[in-house]
Amino acid sequence: MDYFEYKDRRLFAEQVALSDIAEQVGTPCFVYSRATLERHWKAFNSAFGDYPHQICYAVKANGNLAILNLLARLGSGFDVVSAGELMRVIEAGGDPAQTIFSGVCKQNWEIRNALEAGVHCFNIESEGELQRISAIAGESGARPRISVRINPDVDAKTHPYISTGLRENKFGLSPDKALEIYKQAAQDNNIQIHGVACHIGSQLTELSPFKDALNRALYFVDQLERIGIEISQLDFGGGLGVRYRDEHPPSADEYGQMLLDQLKPRTRQIPVVIEPGRAIVANAGILLTRVHYIKHGEASNFCIVDAGMNDLIRPALYQAYQDIVEVDKTGNAEPAIYAEPTIYAESTIYDVVGPVCESSDFLGKQRRLHVAEDDLLAVRTAGAYGAAMSSNYNSRPRPAEVMVDGDKFQVIKPRETLQSLYRGEQILP
Ligand code: LLP
């Protein structure tokens, strides 16, 4: 459910016409809806009712300070994977004490930063990392909390690049190996064992892989209890999918219920943490782009727009489908029965492509659209892993980002300037 809707055949974000934003801010431009963002966070939060829980938004999905700040105001915690993400959380007014530090390659300086900031917990992914954190903590006198990320060897049934819970993935540790690490950690006075962590992948559209992973994680928790290690937190990661096309992912409620069904009957109520990213922010954003050229090729028709793979890399990188819609449908033909072909524009099948010099630079293939040069298009579900994964490839400034709030909107990141693209670069004497 989101707040991007047509009113009189013109697409609005809440009460603001997207064409007005394009007019004032230019294109390409990411537009987010505050009401949608907040609704999604609250849906996760309320799914757990009064069971002890914390929602730690995965900053990697979209780390814009305005987004982090809105979530912090709702009481969100955060999941970060770098010192840069931690800095964003702090700058945005988020609470480091409700922030979890994940990631397979935490560097010494990042560990020091996180200790100084006082993060809630380090999610450890290797034996070497445990030793490093322990050594650095020993120098500083802090006694950080740690969880070990177990890899439950469950097929998340998602794109291989975003599947993380299989034995062959670099993430986490097998339960056997993890058990060894907990035994070591239990002897280590520099750290405190806090929890168990698990994350099996992203864009999951079924509950069953989650259920399997949860069963394995809880089995592991019981194994720990048998050797006298009682944990105070189960961090179940993120991964709940969203609808890009025709998927029917479980709702936040169904997902929460699945966790509660397993957690509630246990004799000891283990507080649960989840780290949703995509499910909070994906449908809360669109990428607004303008058609510059229509080109009729021999094999395909191209709709050439000013947003490219550097702005939204998901279609190029994962062959991901993202819906592309016309912002203004007032001149478009109705379905055939109502059509007045002499008045309305015809629809055509296009490959929607960007300005980048790569054949992988497409936002969508074989899309039926009514478009002419200068029209606006919106790429839906672009709030997650859009701006966050954007680059300056082809020396293209990153797009502006805008937050809509009711009938108002605010630029939350201006379009990059050309000068900023080579800031810090040095010519030899
Ligand atoms: N926690 C951990 C440890 C993660 O690795 C991730 C995502 C999340 C939470 C958040 O997962 P989410 O709720 O957003 O699915 N760039 C890819 C997605 C990569 C996800 C990486 N890890 C994409 O655009 O589909």
Boltz pocket constraint, residues with backbone or C-beta under 6 A from the ligand:
constraints:
  - pocket:
      binder: B
      contacts: [[A, 58], [A, 60], [A, 61], [A, 79], [A, 102], [A, 103], [A, 161], [A, 162], [A, 199], [A, 201], [A, 202], [A, 203], [A, 237], [A, 238], [A, 239], [A, 240], [A, 275], [A, 276], [A, 277], [A, 278], [A, 279], [A, 314], [A, 318], [A, 384], [A, 385]]
      max_distance: 6.0
